[in-house]
Amino acid sequence: MDHCGTLFLCLCLLTLQNATAETWKELLSYMENMQVSRARSPFFYLRQLHQLEQMLLNTSFPGYNLTLQTPTIQSLAFKLSCNFSGLSLSSATLKRVPQARGQHAQGQYAWGQHAMQFPAELTQDACKTRPGELRLICIYFSNAHFFKDENNSSLLNNYVLGAQLSHGHVNNLRDPVNISFWHNQSLEGYTLSCVFWKEGARKQPWGGWSPEGCRTEQPSHSQVLCRCNHLTYFAVLMQFSPALVPAELLAPLTYISLVGCSISIVASLITVLLHFHSRKKSDSLARIHMNLHASVLLLNITFLLSPAFAMSPVPQSACTALAAALHYALLSCLTWMAIEGFNLYLLLGRVYNIYIRRYVLKLGVLGWGVPALLVLLCLSVKSSVYGPHTIPVFNSWENGTGFQNMSMCWVRSPVVHSVLVMGYGGLTSLFNLVVLAWALWTLRRLRVRADAPNARACHDTVTVLGLTVLLGTTWALAFFSFGIFLLPQLFLFTILNSLYGFFLFLWFCSQRCRSEAEAKAQVEAFSSSQTTP
C-alpha cells in the first residue's frame, strides 16, 4: 500500500511538472510570436502586452521566481509575501538565474546593463486589502516597437523596463522605484528624460510617454537613474536639444537669480508701500506704475518657488497650479510693460485731450484679465500644459559628456511656450522698441524747435530711454540664446531681468525726487514773487 501511495505521488508530481513545462513552453511561444509580429494597429500590440501580463500573473511555477527569455523580451515572475523587505534586480544577476529560453537561443542574449530596485513599501497597500501571496512580474523589452507614440520618440538603447504587482496598481510611493540604464553612447545635443508609458495619454488612446512621477538623474556619464513613484513600463526619452546649459554655469546662474529676484521682491514691496503711504492723491500714471510693480512682485515670488515645487515629494497638482501662476505672472508683467509703452505714446503724441473715461480701470482689465483668460484657456484645453519642466544641462566628464536635468514648474507644451511665452514676449518687446524709437525722434524734433537749452532735451531723452528699456526691451535678450550668443545672453538676461524690480525701484525713487525738487522750486518761486515789491 505504501508503494502504491509513493507511486501515485510520483505520478502526480510528474504530471504537475509536465503541466508546468507545457505552461512555460506556451509562454515562450507567445513571447516569440510577439517579437516577430508586425501589426498595423497599435491596439493589437496593447492587447498582446496585456495578454502576456495576465499569463505571467496566473502561471504556476516551483520556487521563488521564474525567468523566461527570448532575443528581445525577458519576462520575470516573483512570489512575494506581506513581509517583503525589498528587491534588487540587475542584468548581471539575472544571467546567473536558471532560465527557460526560446528555441532560437544561442547562448546568452546580448542584453545591455540595466537594473530595478523595489522598496519594501511596494506591497503595503495590497496587503491591507488582500493579505497573502502576491505576484510581482517584470517584462523587459530591447525593442521599442510595442511603445510607439505620436512623435515616434527615440529611447535610450531602445530599452523599456516594466513591472506590475498583482491585486491592483501601485502609485504615490514615498520611497521610489529606482530604474538604472547603462549605455556607451555619445549623447551630445540630447536631453534625457525618464518617462513611463501612460495608456490613453495625449491624442492616441493606446498611450504615450509621460514624465509624471519620475525624476531623472545621471550619477555618471554612462548611467541614467530614474526614480519613479509608481509601477508601469519605464524608458529614457532622448530629445534633441542643441542649446544645453553647461553644469558649471548652473550654480552661478542660480545664485544670481536667487539674489536678484530676492532684491527685486524687497524693492517692489518698498515701492508699493511707499506709494500707499504717500498722502498725495495718485494720478493715473502712478497707478499704472504700481500695477507693473505688483506684477513684477508676483513674477519673482512664483519664480523662486518654482524649483522647490517641482521636487518629487510635492503633489503634481501643486506644481501644476504654481506653473500656471508663474505663466500668469509673466503674461501680466509683459502686458503691463506694453501698457507703459502705450501710455508713453499718449503722453508724447497726444499732449492735449488725453482724458479717457475710467482709463486705469480699463487698463487694469487688460493687464490682469487678458492673461488670466489665456491661462484658463490653456488649463481648460489640457491641464498637462503645466507641470514639472525639465531643463537640460551637461557635464564635461573625462571619458565623454554627461547630461543631467533640473526641473521647475513651468509650461510643458512646446506650442504654448512658442506662442504664449516667446511670441507674447516678442510682440511686447517689439512694440516697446518701436515706441522708444518714435519717442526719441519726437524729442529730437521738439529739441530743434524749442528755445530751451539742450541739456533739458537731453535729460528728457535719458528719461524716456531709461523708462522704455526698463519696461520691456531687456526681455528681447531671450531671442539671442543660440550659438556664440548663448553664454553671454544667459548672464545678461539673468542679471538684468532678475534685478528688474530693483531697477524699477531706482527709477521710482528718481522720479519721486525729481517731482519733489520741482515742487520745491515752484514753492520758492512763488514765495519770491510774493516778497518782491
MOVENNOR-V402731 format. One record per run of one state. SS is the DSSP state (alpha for helix, beta for strand, coil for the rest). FROM is the first residue (numbers start at 1). LEN is the number of residues. Records with the same first field share a line. If there is no record, write none. Layout:
BEGIN
SS->FROM-LEN, FROM-LEN
END
This chain:
BEGIN
coil->1-1, 37-5, 59-6, 70-3, 81-6, 95-5, 102-12, 119-1, 130-4, 142-2, 147-7, 159-1, 166-11, 183-7, 199-9, 211-3, 221-2, 229-4, 241-4, 278-6, 310-6, 350-9, 382-1, 398-2, 412-2, 450-4, 471-2, 481-4, 499-1, 532-2
alpha->2-35, 42-17, 91-4, 120-10, 144-3, 156-3, 247-31, 284-26, 316-34, 359-23, 383-3, 414-36, 454-17, 473-8, 485-14, 500-32
beta->65-5, 73-8, 87-4, 100-2, 114-5, 134-8, 154-2, 160-6, 177-6, 190-9, 208-3, 214-7, 223-6, 233-8, 245-2, 386-12, 400-12
END
